[in-house]
């Protein structure tokens, strides 16, 4: 279950992530509410790499 508190009826800004899924590795980028990239990394297409994503 997820709970989000709002102030004055406005949702707080949230980061957004994108995953480029490929056969050998997966590139991940996270941007903040202004669209600025805050994180960028890749993980292997194996059990250890996929565990990193969760």
Backbone as XML, in Angstrom:
<?xml version="1.0"?>
<chain id="A" units="angstrom">
  <residue number="1" name="UNK">
    <atom name="N" x="0.839" y="-1.163" z="0.000"/>
    <atom name="CA" x="0.000" y="0.000" z="0.000"/>
    <atom name="C" x="0.890" y="1.234" z="0.000"/>
  </residue>
  <residue number="2" name="UNK">
    <atom name="N" x="0.507" y="2.251" z="-0.730"/>
    <atom name="CA" x="1.259" y="3.494" z="-0.818"/>
    <atom name="C" x="0.411" y="4.639" z="-0.287"/>
  </residue>
  <residue number="3" name="UNK">
    <atom name="N" x="1.027" y="5.493" z="0.518"/>
    <atom name="CA" x="0.327" y="6.647" z="1.069"/>
    <atom name="C" x="1.087" y="7.898" z="0.667"/>
  </residue>
  <residue number="4" name="UNK">
    <atom name="N" x="0.376" y="8.863" z="0.094"/>
    <atom name="CA" x="0.987" y="10.125" z="-0.306"/>
    <atom name="C" x="0.280" y="11.259" z="0.404"/>
  </residue>
  <residue number="5" name="UNK">
    <atom name="N" x="1.047" y="12.093" z="1.077"/>
    <atom name="CA" x="0.473" y="13.268" z="1.722"/>
    <atom name="C" x="0.562" y="14.443" z="0.764"/>
  </residue>
  <residue number="6" name="UNK">
    <atom name="N" x="-0.475" y="15.258" z="0.749"/>
    <atom name="CA" x="-0.456" y="16.456" z="-0.081"/>
    <atom name="C" x="-0.560" y="17.684" z="0.805"/>
  </residue>
  <residue number="7" name="UNK">
    <atom name="N" x="0.009" y="18.764" z="0.332"/>
    <atom name="CA" x="-0.056" y="20.037" z="1.040"/>
    <atom name="C" x="-0.865" y="20.984" z="0.176"/>
  </residue>
  <residue number="8" name="UNK">
    <atom name="N" x="-1.973" y="21.458" z="0.688"/>
    <atom name="CA" x="-2.805" y="22.368" z="-0.084"/>
    <atom name="C" x="-3.376" y="21.745" z="-1.346"/>
  </residue>
  <residue number="9" name="UNK">
    <atom name="N" x="-3.539" y="20.420" z="-1.346"/>
    <atom name="CA" x="-4.118" y="19.743" z="-2.500"/>
    <atom name="C" x="-3.167" y="19.567" z="-3.669"/>
  </residue>
  <residue number="10" name="UNK">
    <atom name="N" x="-1.884" y="19.885" z="-3.487"/>
    <atom name="CA" x="-0.904" y="19.759" z="-4.572"/>
    <atom name="C" x="-0.039" y="18.539" z="-4.309"/>
  </residue>
  <residue number="11" name="UNK">
    <atom name="N" x="0.078" y="17.674" z="-5.318"/>
    <atom name="CA" x="0.926" y="16.499" z="-5.196"/>
    <atom name="C" x="2.389" y="16.922" z="-5.086"/>
  </residue>
  <residue number="12" name="UNK">
    <atom name="N" x="3.165" y="16.277" z="-4.214"/>
    <atom name="CA" x="4.591" y="16.588" z="-4.156"/>
    <atom name="C" x="5.281" y="16.105" z="-5.434"/>
  </residue>
  <residue number="13" name="UNK">
    <atom name="N" x="6.355" y="16.779" z="-5.858"/>
    <atom name="CA" x="7.069" y="16.342" z="-7.051"/>
    <atom name="C" x="7.658" y="14.954" z="-6.837"/>
  </residue>
  <residue number="14" name="UNK">
    <atom name="N" x="7.636" y="14.165" z="-7.879"/>
    <atom name="CA" x="8.146" y="12.803" z="-7.783"/>
    <atom name="C" x="9.184" y="12.564" z="-8.867"/>
  </residue>
  <residue number="15" name="UNK">
    <atom name="N" x="10.189" y="11.761" z="-8.546"/>
    <atom name="CA" x="11.139" y="11.382" z="-9.586"/>
    <atom name="C" x="10.488" y="10.392" z="-10.548"/>
  </residue>
  <residue number="16" name="UNK">
    <atom name="N" x="11.025" y="10.328" z="-11.741"/>
    <atom name="CA" x="10.548" y="9.402" z="-12.761"/>
    <atom name="C" x="11.740" y="8.612" z="-13.274"/>
  </residue>
  <residue number="17" name="UNK">
    <atom name="N" x="11.549" y="7.320" z="-13.490"/>
    <atom name="CA" x="12.638" y="6.474" z="-13.983"/>
    <atom name="C" x="12.252" y="5.865" z="-15.316"/>
  </residue>
  <residue number="18" name="UNK">
    <atom name="N" x="13.269" y="5.651" z="-16.136"/>
    <atom name="CA" x="13.079" y="4.967" z="-17.406"/>
    <atom name="C" x="14.107" y="3.861" z="-17.528"/>
  </residue>
  <residue number="19" name="UNK">
    <atom name="N" x="13.711" y="2.751" z="-18.139"/>
    <atom name="CA" x="14.614" y="1.617" z="-18.318"/>
    <atom name="C" x="14.670" y="1.272" z="-19.790"/>
  </residue>
  <residue number="20" name="UNK">
    <atom name="N" x="15.893" y="1.213" z="-20.336"/>
    <atom name="CA" x="16.114" y="0.752" z="-21.702"/>
    <atom name="C" x="16.474" y="-0.721" z="-21.609"/>
  </residue>
  <residue number="21" name="UNK">
    <atom name="N" x="15.495" y="-1.579" z="-21.893"/>
    <atom name="CA" x="15.634" y="-3.024" z="-21.734"/>
    <atom name="C" x="16.345" y="-3.584" z="-22.955"/>
  </residue>
  <residue number="22" name="UNK">
    <atom name="N" x="17.405" y="-4.352" z="-22.748"/>
    <atom name="CA" x="18.172" y="-4.924" z="-23.854"/>
    <atom name="C" x="18.527" y="-6.371" z="-23.534"/>
  </residue>
  <residue number="23" name="UNK">
    <atom name="N" x="19.208" y="-7.026" z="-24.455"/>
    <atom name="CA" x="19.491" y="-8.447" z="-24.270"/>
    <atom name="C" x="20.680" y="-8.722" z="-23.355"/>
  </residue>
  <residue number="24" name="UNK">
    <atom name="N" x="21.623" y="-7.768" z="-23.238"/>
    <atom name="CA" x="22.799" y="-7.997" z="-22.404"/>
    <atom name="C" x="22.821" y="-7.160" z="-21.136"/>
  </residue>
  <residue number="25" name="UNK">
    <atom name="N" x="22.375" y="-5.904" z="-21.226"/>
    <atom name="CA" x="22.286" y="-5.066" z="-20.043"/>
    <atom name="C" x="21.155" y="-4.064" z="-20.215"/>
  </residue>
  <residue number="26" name="UNK">
    <atom name="N" x="20.783" y="-3.420" z="-19.118"/>
    <atom name="CA" x="19.652" y="-2.502" z="-19.119"/>
    <atom name="C" x="20.115" y="-1.156" z="-18.575"/>
  </residue>
  <residue number="27" name="UNK">
    <atom name="N" x="19.881" y="-0.089" z="-19.326"/>
    <atom name="CA" x="20.261" y="1.257" z="-18.903"/>
    <atom name="C" x="19.094" y="1.882" z="-18.150"/>
  </residue>
  <residue number="28" name="UNK">
    <atom name="N" x="19.395" y="2.542" z="-17.054"/>
    <atom name="CA" x="18.376" y="3.155" z="-16.205"/>
    <atom name="C" x="18.712" y="4.632" z="-16.025"/>
  </residue>
  <residue number="29" name="UNK">
    <atom name="N" x="17.705" y="5.488" z="-16.151"/>
    <atom name="CA" x="17.878" y="6.917" z="-15.893"/>
    <atom name="C" x="16.740" y="7.381" z="-14.992"/>
  </residue>
  <residue number="30" name="UNK">
    <atom name="N" x="17.069" y="8.236" z="-14.040"/>
    <atom name="CA" x="16.082" y="8.813" z="-13.131"/>
    <atom name="C" x="16.161" y="10.328" z="-13.264"/>
  </residue>
  <residue number="31" name="UNK">
    <atom name="N" x="14.998" y="10.966" z="-13.436"/>
    <atom name="CA" x="14.944" y="12.426" z="-13.522"/>
    <atom name="C" x="14.056" y="12.955" z="-12.402"/>
  </residue>
  <residue number="32" name="UNK">
    <atom name="N" x="14.361" y="14.178" z="-11.967"/>
    <atom name="CA" x="13.562" y="14.797" z="-10.914"/>
    <atom name="C" x="12.367" y="15.531" z="-11.513"/>
  </residue>
  <residue number="33" name="UNK">
    <atom name="N" x="11.627" y="16.245" z="-10.669"/>
    <atom name="CA" x="10.407" y="16.920" z="-11.116"/>
    <atom name="C" x="10.684" y="18.029" z="-12.121"/>
  </residue>
  <residue number="34" name="UNK">
    <atom name="N" x="11.944" y="18.497" z="-12.216"/>
    <atom name="CA" x="12.306" y="19.514" z="-13.205"/>
    <atom name="C" x="12.829" y="18.905" z="-14.498"/>
  </residue>
  <residue number="35" name="UNK">
    <atom name="N" x="12.884" y="17.572" z="-14.554"/>
    <atom name="CA" x="13.404" y="16.901" z="-15.735"/>
    <atom name="C" x="14.915" y="16.773" z="-15.751"/>
  </residue>
  <residue number="36" name="UNK">
    <atom name="N" x="15.556" y="17.087" z="-14.626"/>
    <atom name="CA" x="17.011" y="16.976" z="-14.524"/>
    <atom name="C" x="17.390" y="15.551" z="-14.131"/>
  </residue>
  <residue number="37" name="UNK">
    <atom name="N" x="18.348" y="14.986" z="-14.840"/>
    <atom name="CA" x="18.793" y="13.633" z="-14.542"/>
    <atom name="C" x="19.510" y="13.602" z="-13.195"/>
  </residue>
  <residue number="38" name="UNK">
    <atom name="N" x="19.073" y="12.709" z="-12.326"/>
    <atom name="CA" x="19.683" y="12.597" z="-11.006"/>
    <atom name="C" x="20.498" y="11.317" z="-10.848"/>
  </residue>
  <residue number="39" name="UNK">
    <atom name="N" x="20.148" y="10.286" z="-11.592"/>
    <atom name="CA" x="20.868" y="9.013" z="-11.532"/>
    <atom name="C" x="20.899" y="8.408" z="-12.932"/>
  </residue>
  <residue number="40" name="UNK">
    <atom name="N" x="21.994" y="7.723" z="-13.219"/>
    <atom name="CA" x="22.108" y="7.002" z="-14.488"/>
    <atom name="C" x="23.040" y="5.824" z="-14.240"/>
  </residue>
  <residue number="41" name="UNK">
    <atom name="N" x="22.573" y="4.629" z="-14.575"/>
    <atom name="CA" x="23.400" y="3.442" z="-14.380"/>
    <atom name="C" x="22.880" y="2.330" z="-15.274"/>
  </residue>
  <residue number="42" name="UNK">
    <atom name="N" x="23.627" y="1.248" z="-15.348"/>
    <atom name="CA" x="23.156" y="0.085" z="-16.087"/>
    <atom name="C" x="23.339" y="-1.145" z="-15.216"/>
  </residue>
  <residue number="43" name="UNK">
    <atom name="N" x="22.529" y="-2.142" z="-15.492"/>
    <atom name="CA" x="22.614" y="-3.412" z="-14.778"/>
    <atom name="C" x="22.664" y="-4.531" z="-15.804"/>
  </residue>
  <residue number="44" name="UNK">
    <atom name="N" x="23.296" y="-5.614" z="-15.416"/>
    <atom name="CA" x="23.407" y="-6.773" z="-16.301"/>
    <atom name="C" x="22.050" y="-7.467" z="-16.435"/>
  </residue>
  <residue number="45" name="UNK">
    <atom name="N" x="21.895" y="-8.170" z="-17.554"/>
    <atom name="CA" x="20.682" y="-8.954" z="-17.786"/>
    <atom name="C" x="20.890" y="-10.335" z="-17.170"/>
  </residue>
  <residue number="46" name="UNK">
    <atom name="N" x="20.944" y="-10.349" z="-15.851"/>
    <atom name="CA" x="21.056" y="-11.598" z="-15.106"/>
    <atom name="C" x="20.339" y="-11.410" z="-13.764"/>
  </residue>
  <residue number="47" name="UNK">
    <atom name="N" x="20.305" y="-12.464" z="-12.979"/>
    <atom name="CA" x="19.557" y="-12.406" z="-11.718"/>
    <atom name="C" x="20.077" y="-11.302" z="-10.801"/>
  </residue>
  <residue number="48" name="UNK">
    <atom name="N" x="21.388" y="-11.169" z="-10.690"/>
    <atom name="CA" x="21.957" y="-10.145" z="-9.801"/>
    <atom name="C" x="21.607" y="-8.745" z="-10.291"/>
  </residue>
  <residue number="49" name="UNK">
    <atom name="N" x="21.705" y="-8.511" z="-11.590"/>
    <atom name="CA" x="21.383" y="-7.199" z="-12.136"/>
    <atom name="C" x="19.922" y="-6.846" z="-11.951"/>
  </residue>
  <residue number="50" name="UNK">
    <atom name="N" x="19.051" y="-7.800" z="-12.186"/>
    <atom name="CA" x="17.620" y="-7.536" z="-12.034"/>
    <atom name="C" x="17.240" y="-7.316" z="-10.573"/>
  </residue>
  <residue number="51" name="UNK">
    <atom name="N" x="17.937" y="-7.979" z="-9.641"/>
    <atom name="CA" x="17.694" y="-7.728" z="-8.218"/>
    <atom name="C" x="18.055" y="-6.290" z="-7.860"/>
  </residue>
  <residue number="52" name="UNK">
    <atom name="N" x="19.058" y="-5.740" z="-8.526"/>
    <atom name="CA" x="19.452" y="-4.352" z="-8.282"/>
    <atom name="C" x="18.304" y="-3.399" z="-8.592"/>
  </residue>
  <residue number="53" name="UNK">
    <atom name="N" x="17.500" y="-3.721" z="-9.587"/>
    <atom name="CA" x="16.390" y="-2.851" z="-9.977"/>
    <atom name="C" x="15.235" y="-2.879" z="-8.987"/>
  </residue>
  <residue number="54" name="UNK">
    <atom name="N" x="15.132" y="-3.936" z="-8.219"/>
    <atom name="CA" x="14.027" y="-4.014" z="-7.266"/>
    <atom name="C" x="14.575" y="-3.832" z="-5.906"/>
  </residue>
</chain>
